[in-house]
């Protein structure tokens, strides 16, 4: 077991899988204290790693963000950048192609994905 200072001790005892929102909040609070420490000891570093692993596992299960479709990603990028469909015509081909893509009648091809990736400065993986 990893022994840490009393001020980092968990109300629930030794770190275990998180099973409640209350426990999640407690782990976050302890992690915040440890993260604000200027020079953590090696034991505190190991303790931090354990807490991060447990917190990530809990959050992945309870707060997972669903994957977005390529069209949803494109729509979000258009909106976030204050663009209109016709603003992408030069990148995707024509206004009608843009419309077909946004209405799910046509899929993005590799060349279009590369151009969109460069235009919006995002990974091409965002469109898969």
N, C-alpha and C positions, 0 to 999 in steps of 0.2 A: 504494500500500500504506500502511496505517496503521502508523506507527512508535510503539511504546510502550516504556516503561521495561523494562529487562532482567528485573526481577522479575515482570513480567506476560507475559513471552515464553512461548510454547507450545513444548513439546518437539517437537511435530510441525511447527513452523514457522508460517507464516502461517495464519490461520484458514481452514479449508476444511470442506466437509460432513463431519459426524461419521460414521465408518464402524465404530467399535468401542466397546465399553463402556469400555475403558481411555481412549480419546480423550474420551469423554463425561465421565468422571470428572475428567480433566485440565481440560477446559473449565469444568466446574463449580467446581473449585478456584480457577482464575484468576478466574472471575466472582465468587466469594466474596471474594477479595482486593480486587477492584475495588469491590465493593459496600460493603465496610467502610471504604473511603477517605472521609474527611470532605469533601474538596473535590477531586473528580476534575477533571482538565483536560478541555478540549473533545475532545482526541484520545482520552483514556481513555474519555470518554463515548461516542464513536463506536465504539470498540473493544468496549465493553460491549454496545452495540446489536447489533453483528455477532455476538458470542458468544451473546447471548440468542436471536437469530433462529436460529442454527445448533442450539442446544440444544433450542429448542422444536420444530424440525423433526424432530430425532432422537427426542425423547420422544413426539411425536405418532405417529410410525411404530412405535416399539417399546413404548410404555407406554400406548397408547390405552385409554381406558375405554369399553367398549361402552355404547351408549344403553340405558337401561332403559325398559321398557314402562310405561304409566301405572299398571297394576296393581302392578308391581314397586315403583314409586315409592311408591304408596299403602301397600303392605305395609311397606316400610321406614320410612315415617313413623309408621305405627301402632306398630310395634315400638320405634322410637326414643323414642316418647312414652309407652310403657307403656300403650297403649290396647287395648281389645278391640273386636271388630266392632260390638257393640251401642252402644259409645260414639259411633259415627258415624251412628247411625240418625237423629238429629235433623237432621244436616247433609244426608244423602243421601236421606232419605225414611222408610224403614223398615229393620228388621233384615234382612228378606228381600232388599231391594234391595242392601244392603251385601254380603250373601252372594253374590248374583248377580254383582255387580261384581268381587268378589275371586276368584270362580271362572270369570271370563271369559265369563259368559252374558249380560252386559249391559255396555255401554260407558258411561263417564262422559259426562254432557251438559254443556253450557256453564255452566249454573247451578250444577251440582254442583262443577265445576272451580273456579269463582269462590269458592264457599263453602270448599272445601278449601284453596285458596290463602290465604284470609284466616285460616282456622283454624290452619294450620301455618306461616304467614308465609313462604311460598315463592312464587316466580313461577308464574303459571298455566302457563307454558311447560313446567314440570316434568311436567305431565300429558299432554303431546302426544308 
